[in-house]
Amino acid sequence: MLKTKLGPVAVTAVLAAALAACSSTADDTTSTATDSETSAATTTDDSGDSAAAAPATGSGDLGEIPNESITVAYASPVQAQVGQQMFDLGASQAAELSGSDYSSLDSNVDPSKQIANMTTMLQQQPDIIGTWTLDPGSTAGIYQQVTDAGIPLIGTNSDDNGISSVVWTQSQLCEDDGPSQQDAQMIADMYPGGTVMTIGLDGVPSIDSAVECFTDRAEAAGLEVVAHVSNTSDQPAGAQQLVTDTMVRYPDVDAVWSYNDTSALGASAAVLAAGKQISDGSSDGVLVFGTNGDESAIQAVQEGRMTRTWDPNNVEFGWTFFAVAELAAAGEAPDQVVVASTGYTADNVDTWVTPEDREISGYEDLVYTVG
């Protein structure tokens, strides 16, 4: 397999890319995707070859949420990232149900800033502290201080030492019938024994784990991963050039899988520039996959320039985080909750709703699994 290695990348750029694409860890979980509907999704069939892909259902039940007035402080990894803004929106909406106070401090992709923010939180003594870990080594000390203070620490896509409960997004986990397996199965159904190119950002553990997960699922489905490239720019243009160069060697590649929508859009541009078509999941052409549910990716799916993107449902992510915070304050929080992600293809992309316009009236509208 051809593999393009990572070149020098600024630490902040690597961290930002990781946040835009993946969780800080990506271990296997036992939750299983099944048919469901959410505020932003339609159902899928069980055949595995449908272009539409629905999120997991709530196989567990968080039970009755206390809805007590509490104070929650969150160490946001980077508030400039749209997904984090939508997470804060969801958490703030949930806080309004119980008259609670929710605040989010921006770490701006800087572990030292995250530590300083959490030090400030400790001084304020909130009921709950939430965090998306930027650097496990750097934050270990402050996490221990939070634990010693008796304040429950809830991780978002992070399960480092000191974190008592974790809220994950499904699209960032390697699970049976999860997004990676569904992507691999779609390729195998269209092109049995087909060839695949993967795009990652080598050296970022979470992204490396995501690529490894998809690669394992693809090979298990009988596919051959013929090339891997590392988009160190984390920009569409960088991915476009890498895919263009790689297609010289593998002009008949059947699919391109990317760790995020940004690189998937670049891959799509390269495929189209080579005079090829993009498959919608059932039509002839190269299958192109991304993750994040970015509005630009949704538009690309609508226009036939991308096969599928996975929306992590960040507003719902924020709501679920606050539900777990309520339970943690009452001493009843589960070890982990996985928020359903939604796959959008040509078959269901018209059901997508912009995150800020999604109507969530209460916790009963959420779709999740409890671990």
Summary of the structure (lengths in Angstrom):
residues: 371
radius of gyration: 20.0
end to end distance: 36.2
largest distance: 61.0
contacts: 1421
relative contact order: 0.20
helix: 39%
strand: 19%
